[in-house]
């Protein structure tokens, strides 16, 4: 543990923060009496990506749009010529 008066702590703030981040207990004193403690902040864990991020749009899209066959599209693809010069 390190204890330091306010006047000295002002000039060494970066060092004190680094020591707190390293796990050391840092106490700031006023007139020799402990007044505050500097501690490291625990990093917030990253949240996994949530499914359904568009739920706020209240879209009611049936699953069939994504999973059922689109016969019109299949027919258009079958009847189209990718290479028009070929017979």
N, C-alpha and C positions, 0 to 999 in steps of 0.2 A: 504494500500500500504506500502511496505517495501522498503527502499532505503539503499544500502550498498556499501561502497567503494570496489574496486577490491581486495585489499589485504585481507580484512576481508571475502569477498565472496569466495576467494580461499579455505579458511579453512572451510567454511560452505556450500559448494556447494550442498551436499546431502540434507541438511535441506532446502535450498532455492528451490531446485527442488521439494521437497515434498510440500512445501507451494504453489508453482505455480500449482502443480497438484491438490491441494485442492481448487484452484480458486483464490488465493491471487495474487495480482499484485506485481511482484518483479522487482526492477530496480537496475541495477549495475551502480555505478557512478565512474567517473575518475576525481580526483581533485575536488570532490564535485558537478560535473555537470553530469546529466544523460547521460550515454553512450550506455547502452543496456538494454533490457527487457527480462526476462525469462518468457515464457508462456508455458502452457501445450499443448501438441499435442492432437488434437481430434483423437480418435481411428477411423481407417478406417472401415466402415461397411463391414461385411463379405458378399461377393457376393454369391447369390444363385447358386447352381450347374447348369451349362449350359447344355442344351440338344445338342446332335450332336457333342460330343467331338472328334469323329473320322472323322469329315468332312474333315480335312486336308489330309486324305488318298485318297480322291477322289474315293471312292468305289461307284459303281452304283449297289446297291443291291435292287432288286424290293421287294415291300411289300409282294408279293405272297410267298416269301421264308419263311416269318414269319407267315403268316395268312392262306395260302391255305393248304388243307389236303395233306399229303404225303402218297399216296396210296401204294407205295412200302414198306414203313416202316410199315404201318398198316397191310399189308399182311404178312410181316416177323414176326410181333408180334403175329398175329393170328395163324400162322403155327409153331411157336416155342413152345417148351415145357419148361416151367419154372422148373417143377419138372419132370425130365425124367423118374423116376420110376413109375409115375402114368399113367394109361391108361384111 
